[in-house]
Amino acid sequence: MAEKPKSNFKVASDNRKARYNYEIGDKIEAGLVLTGTEVKSLRTGKATIAESYASVDRQGEMWLINATIPEYGGGNRFNHEPKRPRKLLLKQREIARLSQAVQREGMTLVPLRVYFNDRGRAKIEIAIARGKQLHDKRETEKKRDWAREKGRLLRDRG
């Protein structure tokens, strides 16, 4: 049997807070417009997308706002600005659908993770999300604690 080719899939940054603070709806994959030093810095895995969000401007382009990609150490004088807005590559139909969800339903566009796909391209996974209330967050925590406790009980019993 032929060997499976090794996958180049690598997560550069993960937004674990998003699943706690938001009810995640539809997810969509988008490309990122990056400079050379941003790509090299992303490959080190030190990017932060916890406080970032996506928005649509007046020209119908989608942008990733407030994401931090630290400067690359070997970048010298050609380094990038760490918190600059980055353009997202999506089709016009997808952008229209996402912007309508934000305007009509009061949703937010939250980045979930930045990763490199099998071809080595930087991609970002964006979700349409609705903010959770405090009581919803408590309920999520109760469910998580109960699942952890149930796992312990089943493990100790068997």
C-alpha positions, -999 to 999 in steps of 0.1 A, spaced: 0 0 0 12 35 -8 22 57 21 0 87 29 17 120 22 25 139 53 1 168 60 15 203 63 -15 215 83 -3 237 112 -23 259 136 -5 292 141 -30 308 166 -62 296 183 -89 317 199 -101 295 227 -119 323 245 -143 327 215 -160 294 223 -166 305 259 -177 341 251 -198 335 220 -224 311 206 -207 299 174 -228 298 143 -216 293 107 -179 289 101 -161 301 70 -125 298 58 -108 329 44 -74 337 30 -52 364 45 -32 391 27 2 391 45 37 405 40 67 382 40 78 389 76 42 383 88 42 349 73 76 340 89 64 354 122 31 333 120 51 302 114 67 306 148 32 304 163 33 336 184 3 354 169 -27 365 190 -62 367 178 -80 367 211 -92 404 210 -97 406 172 -127 407 150 -136 410 113 -156 438 97 -167 450 63 -157 484 50 -176 507 26 -159 493 -5 -172 458 4 -139 444 16 -135 424 47 -107 432 72 -93 415 103 -90 442 130 -68 441 161 -50 408 155 -14 409 167 14 393 147 46 402 164 76 415 144 99 389 129 133 388 146 153 385 113 131 411 95 156 440 100 142 473 87 116 456 64 95 445 93 57 449 95 35 468 120 22 442 145 -14 454 149 -22 466 114 -56 457 98 -52 427 74 -74 421 44 -94 389 42 -99 371 9 -135 361 4 -159 360 -25 -183 389 -28 -213 367 -22 -198 354 11 -189 389 22 -225 401 15 -240 371 35 -217 378 65 -223 415 65 -261 410 63 -259 387 93 -240 413 113 -263 441 104 -297 423 106 -292 399 135 -267 417 157 -241 390 152 -203 394 154 -176 380 131 -151 363 154 -118 347 142 -114 311 157 -80 301 144 -52 311 120 -35 281 103 -15 270 74 -33 246 51 -18 216 33 -5 238 5 12 261 30 -12 290 26 -22 311 56 -59 308 63 -82 321 90 -114 304 102 -141 330 109 -174 323 126 -207 342 128 -212 344 166 -237 359 191 -224 370 225 -233 350 255 -250 364 286 -234 358 320 -260 331 329 -252 313 296 -215 313 305 -223 298 339 -244 271 323 -215 263 299 -191 260 328 -215 237 347 -218 214 317 -180 213 313 -175 206 350 -201 178 350 -185 162 319 -151 163 336 -165 148 369 -184 121 349 -152 111 331 -134 108 365 -162 87 380 -163 63 350 -125 60 349 -123 52 387 -151 28 385 -138 7 356 
